[in-house]
Amino acid sequence: MKLDRFLRDREACWAELDGLVTEARGRPERLGADGVRRLGTLYRGAAADLAIARRSFRGDPVVRRLEQLVGGARGLVYASEAKRRSAWWFVSTGYWRQVRRRPVPLLLSAVLLFTPMVATAVWAHGEPADAVALVPPQFQGGDGEAPAARGTDLGLSSVERTAFSVEVFVNNIRVAFLAFAGGITLGLLTVLALLYNGMVIGVVGGLAVAAGNGGALFELVVPHGVLELSCIVVAGAAGLRMGWAVVDPGHRRRGAALVAEAGPAAELALGTAPWLVLAGLVEGYLTPAGLGAPVNYGVGIALGVLYWALVWRRGREPGGYL
């Protein structure tokens, strides 16, 4: 089938479906009995068209257009089913599907966070005198300077070490919230939050390694940091999804596109919150325990592997499609 014929034959039905979704405004009962039946018919047709487009016109904008259309209509068609789903279904399946459903914003969020982290870490390691000026006050030692003395404790007392780790945790929660909420600013605040946090972590890490304290720093932050950074990436992806819905709403009005994307983004934020709490518990109980680097590293890596294994395994859509 040729693309122009495909569009000519099916576009009228897509436009009608989009009109019904807009008219319903999240409540299918507004359409009346005939409208609901027509909605179901058009939805099934659009879902079949999406399967054809993915197979025959991969890479064409029509695929994304149909994904948006089918995704927006799905919530109305299966509204009663969604209401019956339990909190356990969301925790065990729904959240993970939302994380995995849109891999491009997830990848972009990771790039925005980790690229400046690596770049500034290399720079700070090579130019520590210049990099010290970029260290926020809360990550500096008690004398107002970035810890620089060689040793195993970052130049901080045991109380200061715990306070430093807590500050890292609080900072990461703050960034996760900003990354998510930044979606309403067309994603600009999301991008800035990811870039800035990556820069700060990179500078602090680079300075610590340059001073011979890298091992001590990693022992402090790895147990909870791997999971926290994962949560920041997911929160950033949620913010980017909302922002892009406004920038490129497709064939929907911008307000309707934002509303359609705000629901899944809120689910991402809600589902990520318990994992941030878990990271806080690890930080509160494991960091002060002094169990040693092997245990700390093992816990941090295990939590990160567990989180992304759940994304990979539990996040699969029926039929195996991402």
N, C-alpha and C positions, 0 to 999 in steps of 0.2 A: 504494500500500500504506500502511495506517495503522500508526503507530508501535506501538500496543499489540498489534496482531496480529503484527507483525514480532518484537517481543520474546517474545511467547507461543510462537511457532513455533520460534524459534531459540535461546532462552536455554539450554535443556537441552544443546544441542551445545556452546555456548560454555563452559558449566560443565565439561563432560567434557574438552574440550580443555585448559582451565586445570588440571584435575586431572592430566592426563597430563604437562603441562609441569612441574608441581610434583614429580610422582613421578620424572621423569627426572633432575632436578637437574643439568641440563647435559649429560647423557650418554644419548642415545636408546637405546643398547643395554640399558639397565636395563629398558626396557619390553617386551623380547622381540619376536619377529617380528610377532605379531598386534598388539601395542601400537604398534609403529612404523607398520604399515600403517594402523591406525586413526588414528594421529597425522596422517599425511599426508592422509587423507580429511577429517578435521575441520579441518585447517589450510586446505585448499583451500576448504572451505565458509565458514570464517570470513573468508578473504580476499575471497570473493565478497560476503559480507554487509557487509564494510567498504566495498566499492565502492558497494553499494546505499545504505548509511547516509550516505556522503559526498554522494551525489547527492540523496537524498530527505529526509534528516533533518539537514541541515547546521546546526551549532550546538548540536545536542542532545548531552548527555553520552554517549550510546551510541557516538558516533563515537570519542571519546577512549578509551572502554573497549575498543572493538574494535581500535584502533591499538595499545594496550598488549598485548592478547591476541595479535594477529597478530605483532607485533614480538617478543614473547617466544618464540613458537613457531617463528618463521622460523629462528633459529639452530640449533634441533634438526633441523628438516626438511632444512635445507641444510648440516648439519654437515660432511659429507664434502666438499661443494663448497668450503666456507670453508677447510678444511684445505689444499686444493690451490692456493688463491690465493697468489700470490707476494708478497714484500715490495714489489716494484715496483707490483703492483696496489694495495696499500694506499697507497703514496706518491702514485701518480698518480690514484687514484680513490676508494678506500675512505675515506681521511681526509677528503677534501673532501665526500663524502656525509654523513659524520657531522656535520661542521660545519653543513651546510645543512639537515639532516633536521629539526631542531627550531628553527624561527626564533623562537618566542616567548621561550625562555630566552636566546637570543642577543641579541634586542632588549632584554630586561630587563637583561641584564648591561651592555650599552652605556649604557642610561639611568642605571644605578647608578654608572657610572664618570664619564660626561661631564656629568651634571647638576650634581653638586657641583663639578666642575672649572670649569665656566663660572660658576656662582654665586660661588664663592670668588675667582675671578680678578677678577670685577667688583668684589666687595667689597674685595679687597686693593688694587686700583688706586685706589679711592676713599678707603680708610682704611689707608694703609700703616703708620702708627705702631702701630695695633692688630694688624695682620696679621703683623708681624714676629715676634710672640711665638709664632705657630703654625708657624714654619719649623723643621723638624727640624735638629739640629746638623750633620748631614752635608751639608746644603745651604747652610750659612752660610759666610761668608768666614773667612779665617784669624784674624780678631780676634774671632770669635764672634758677629758681627753679620751680618745678611743683607746682601748686596751692595747698595749704594744709590747709589754714586757714578756720575754720568753718564759714559758712555764706550762703548767697543766691546768690552770684555772682562769685563763684569760685576764689575769691580773686582778681578779675580783675575789672577795671573801665568799664563804659558803652562802651567807645570806644574800649577797649581791648576785651570786650565780643563780639562785632560785628566782630572785626578782627579775634578772635578765631573761630567764626562760619564760616567766609569766608574761613579760612585756612582749616577747616574740609571739606568744599565743594570742594575747589581746590584739596585737597589731594585725595578725592574720585574720582574726574574726572581723576586725574593722574593714580590712581590705575586701574580704568576701562579701560583706554587706554592701560596700560601695560598688563593687563589681556588678552585683545583682541590680541594685537600685539605679545604677548608672544607665540602664537601658532606656529610661524615660528621657534621657538627654541625647537621644539618637545614638546611644552607645559611646559617646565621647568620654564621659566620666568613667565608664567601664575600661576603655582603652588606657586612659591616664592612670587609673588605679593599678591596673596590671603592670604597666610599664614602670611606674614609680616603685611599686613593691619589689619587682624584680631587680631594679637598680639598687635599692637599699640592701636587700639580702646579698646581692653580689658584692657590694662594697664591703659590708661587714665580714663576709666570708673571705674575700680576698685579703683584707687587712689581717684577719686572724691567722690565715695561713702564712702570710709574709712574716708575722711576728713569731711564728712557731707555735701558735695556739690553735691551729686548725682542728686537731684531734679533740681538744677540749670543747671547742664550739660545737662540732658535729655531735659529740656525745650528749650535749645539752639539748640540741634541737631536733635531731633525727627521730627520736622516739615518737614525738607528736608531729614533727614538721612534715614528714612525707605525706601523712594523711591530710594535714591542713592544706598543703599546697595542692593536693588533689581536689579538695573542696573548693579552693579558690579558682581553680581551672573550671570546674563545673559552674560555679556562680558567675564567672566571667562569660561562659558560654550562654547562660540564661540572659545576662544583660545584653550581649551581642545579638541574640535572637530578637529580643524586644526592639532594640535599636534598628536593626535591619528591616524589621516589619514596617517601621515608619519610613525609612529611607526608600525602600523598594516594596511597596504594598502589593505589587502585581496588579490584578484587575479589581482589587478591593479598595474601598476608601481607606485612608490612613488610620482613621479612628477604629474602623472595623478590624483592620489588620493588627493594630496594637492590642485590641481587646482579645482577639483570637490567640495571640502569642503570649499575652499576660498570664493566662491560665496555666499553660505548661511551664512557663518560667516560675510562677509561684509554686508549682509542684516541685520543681527542682530545688527551690530555696527551702521549702518545708522538709523535703526528704534529706537534704544535706545537713540540716541543723543537728540531728542526733549524732552524726559523725563528727561534727565539730565538738559536741559535748564529750564524745568518747575521747577525742584528742586531748581535751582539757583534763579529763580524768587521768589519762596517761601522764600528762605533764605534771599534774598535781601530786601523783603518788609515786611515779617511777623516777622522775628526775631527781627528787631529793633523797631517794633511797640509796644512791651510790652503788648500784649493782654492777657497774663496769661497762666498758664499751661493747663487748660482745653481746650482752643482754640488751643494751639500749639499741644497738644497731639491728639486732634480730627482731625486736618488737616493732621498730619503725618500718623496716622493710616488710615484715609480715602483714602489718596493717595496710600498707600501700598495695601489696599483692592481693590481699583479700578484697579490698575495695574494687580494684579494676577487674578482678576475676568475676565478681558479682555483676559488674557492668557487662562484661563479655558474655557471661553465661545466662544470667537472669534477664538481661536486657534484650534478648533476641525476640523479635516480633514473630507472631505466628507465621509459619512458612519460611522463617529464617532470614527475612529481609531486614537490613539495617534500619 
